[in-house]
Amino acid sequence: MTKLFGTDGVRGKANTFPMTAEMALKLGAAAGKYFRTDGLNKHRVVIGKDTRLSGYMIENALTAGLTSTGMNVLLLGPVPTPAVGFLTRSMRADLGIMISASHNPHHDNGIKFFGPDGYKLSDEAEAEIEAIVAAEIIPAQPENIGRAKRIEDGRGRYVEYAKTTVDRDVRIAGLKVVIDCANGAAYKAAPDVLWELGADVIPIGVGPDGFNINRDCGSTNTDTAAAAVVAHGADVGICLDGDADRVMILDENGQVADGDQIMAMMAARWAEQGRLLSHTLVATVMSNLGLERFLNDRGVVLHRTGVGDRYVVEAMRSGGYNLGGEQSGHIVMTDYATTGDGLIAGLQFLAEMARTNKPASQLIRSFEPVPQLLKNVRYEGADPLLTTSVQDSIKAAEAALVGSGRLLIRKSGTEPLVRVMAECEDPDLLVQVVDSVVAEVAAAV
């Protein structure tokens, strides 16, 4: 059987392998068998989803598979991914599942699994579930079939928790905030949190129709929010992605701060306060060299991991660190959440604005990035990185960058893409080396 799990659960185009109702049912049954080891009917799983049309299909199929092996299912409806992590722990569930393809377009979907501690499952646990899928799954006896129940206040529980992450003496009342929810999972929760904390809220991307998630909005397309910030004279913009585990921050001029800039601000502040455990920030190999230099100047260590927020979290847990994230906007604060939480990261930025009484434009640019260029090449079939011509071009590019930059080539864990990224102080050399590798990869496809 083709490998199911990637770097962030199971993902693909809806109604095609592996994101079919049949496979969702099998995954539900396999997860049920994996977690219900004692045969008792006390085990429960919480399921959240974003706003994609296919979420209904996958939710029902997962529920059927889980209940068929004796698991009791608690359905949360549309909630952010971090809410599933929080509620898995809060509701004492054995398993949490989020149905989402994050920042991808509506025709994609995915299934993310969380353990009873609210953290994403390990590679080893996912491999065991995948092995169960491939084997015969014996259903529960009729009297042991699980039950399903819709939880009406799941979003409200998360809203109340998110508000507690802002100290009561921090006043964000009066701040005019554009919140772009990407027509996704946080379309109700995020504006509610901001309004209840006293902000003057301008919500956009809050009219999901099953098809418009991430379309011309959200953290991957900030132009709409930037225009709204300027048009309304807002103090700041917060742009979430489809499942609200990523964030981009916009200043009052509509300028964007990516995850590296947000982490730089937070790491510097937490280090100053003595809150940054082991004086270390965890980020991936994609984070800008400028971030590393900024941190080093302040005595903060940058611990790099492979790409994927799960690997950031694994490194944070194993090393005892409490702040990490990705350039793409996953900001992981284990003091508050078990996974990236775009809304809570946005709240921390607002709190810093309130504490310093500084405009967003003075907080979003902690360091000057080293010029960075990323290009993607879509492929089908064989891995183009295994061809001799591509390997030779990579060696030549690395040699050209020695002493002046770095090159990173990797395959996406969520899409059939080869990502070619380089950093270099010389912008002309930067373009030259990236384009040379991209051309060879494209020729090999």
PECOR-V896014 format. One record per helix or strand of 3 or more residues. SS is the DSSP state (~ for helix, > for strand). FROM is the first residue (numbers start at 1). TO is the last residue. If there is no record, write none. Layout:
ss=SS from=FROM to=TO
ss=SS from=FROM to=TO
//
This chain:
ss=> from=9 to=13
ss=~ from=21 to=35
ss=> from=44 to=49
ss=~ from=54 to=68
ss=> from=72 to=78
ss=~ from=81 to=90
ss=> from=95 to=99
ss=> from=108 to=115
ss=~ from=123 to=134
ss=~ from=142 to=144
ss=> from=148 to=150
ss=~ from=154 to=164
ss=> from=176 to=180
ss=~ from=189 to=196
ss=> from=200 to=204
ss=~ from=223 to=232
ss=> from=236 to=240
ss=> from=246 to=250
ss=~ from=259 to=273
ss=~ from=277 to=279
ss=> from=280 to=284
ss=~ from=289 to=297
ss=> from=301 to=305
ss=~ from=309 to=319
ss=> from=323 to=325
ss=> from=330 to=333
ss=~ from=342 to=356
ss=~ from=360 to=362
ss=> from=372 to=378
ss=~ from=384 to=386
ss=~ from=388 to=401
ss=> from=405 to=411
ss=> from=417 to=424
ss=~ from=427 to=444
//
